[in-house]
Amino acid sequence: MEGGILFNVPKTDNVYKISSISPRMQLADDTTEDAKKIYTHKSGANYDILQPKYVVTNCVNEYNLARLVVKGNNVEQWLNGIMVTKYELGEDKCKEKAMASNYASNAD
């Protein structure tokens, strides 16, 4: 199972466009094959763009506490009291990784 928190969501009725162009803090079961193979799909990642610096998820069937802080272009993604991912919206390294991801057709 995968999921997450979308933010900076554009105003549109096209739900597929929203999920393909909005940043997402990934929240998932890190024991899945997908999360084991693709580190940008682990909980706390900027989905498909940046992997979390630390993996601090709790065991399956235990709650995790997520915190997403967005101030201007600065983004902090926290799990269980630890900042696991930090970046700036629109920064070059994120744009480069977006061009190699499922966001490629929508990256500026």
C-alpha positions in Angstrom: 0.0 0.0 0.0 1.3 3.4 -0.8 0.1 6.9 0.0 1.2 10.2 1.1 0.5 13.9 1.6 0.2 16.0 -1.5 0.9 19.7 -1.1 1.1 22.8 -3.3 -1.8 21.3 -5.2 -3.0 23.3 -8.2 -6.6 24.2 -8.7 -7.9 21.7 -11.2 -10.6 19.1 -11.6 -8.2 16.6 -13.2 -7.2 14.3 -10.3 -4.5 12.6 -12.4 -2.8 15.9 -13.1 -2.8 16.8 -9.4 -1.1 13.5 -8.4 1.5 13.9 -11.2 2.6 17.5 -10.6 2.1 18.0 -6.8 5.0 17.2 -4.5 4.2 14.3 -2.2 5.5 13.3 1.2 5.5 9.6 0.9 3.8 7.5 3.7 3.8 3.8 3.0 4.6 0.3 4.2 8.4 0.2 3.9 8.3 -3.6 3.9 6.9 -3.8 0.4 9.1 -4.8 -2.5 8.6 -1.4 -4.1 9.9 0.5 -1.0 12.8 -2.0 -0.6 14.0 -1.5 -4.2 13.2 2.2 -4.7 14.5 4.4 -1.9 12.5 7.4 -3.1 9.3 5.4 -2.4 10.1 5.0 1.3 8.2 6.8 4.0 9.4 10.3 4.4 10.7 10.6 0.8 9.8 13.4 -1.6 8.1 10.7 -3.7 10.1 9.7 -6.7 12.5 12.7 -6.3 14.5 12.5 -3.0 15.0 9.6 -0.7 14.8 10.2 3.1 18.1 10.7 4.9 17.0 8.4 7.6 14.6 5.5 7.8 12.8 5.8 11.1 9.4 4.1 10.5 7.9 2.0 13.2 7.1 -1.6 12.8 4.1 -2.8 10.8 0.8 -2.3 12.8 2.3 0.6 14.8 1.5 4.3 14.1 4.0 6.7 12.7 3.8 10.4 13.4 4.3 12.6 10.3 5.0 16.3 10.2 5.2 18.3 7.0 6.5 21.9 7.2 6.3 24.2 4.2 7.5 27.8 4.6 7.7 29.5 1.2 9.8 27.2 -0.9 11.5 25.5 2.1 10.2 22.0 2.9 10.9 19.8 5.9 9.5 16.3 6.1 9.5 14.7 9.6 8.8 11.2 10.8 8.6 10.2 14.4 10.3 13.4 15.6 13.2 13.2 13.1 13.6 15.4 10.0 14.2 12.9 7.3 14.0 15.0 4.1 14.7 18.7 3.6 14.7 20.6 0.3 13.6 23.7 -1.5 10.8 23.6 -4.0 12.1 24.3 -7.5 15.8 23.7 -6.6 18.0 22.3 -9.4 18.6 18.9 -7.9 14.8 18.3 -7.5 14.2 19.5 -11.1 16.9 17.1 -12.4 15.4 14.2 -10.5 11.9 15.1 -11.6 13.0 14.9 -15.2 14.0 11.3 -14.7 10.8 10.4 -12.8 7.1 10.0 -13.5 6.9 13.8 -13.2 8.9 14.3 -16.3 6.1 15.3 -18.6 5.0 18.0 -16.1 8.3 19.4 -14.9 9.2 23.0 -15.7 
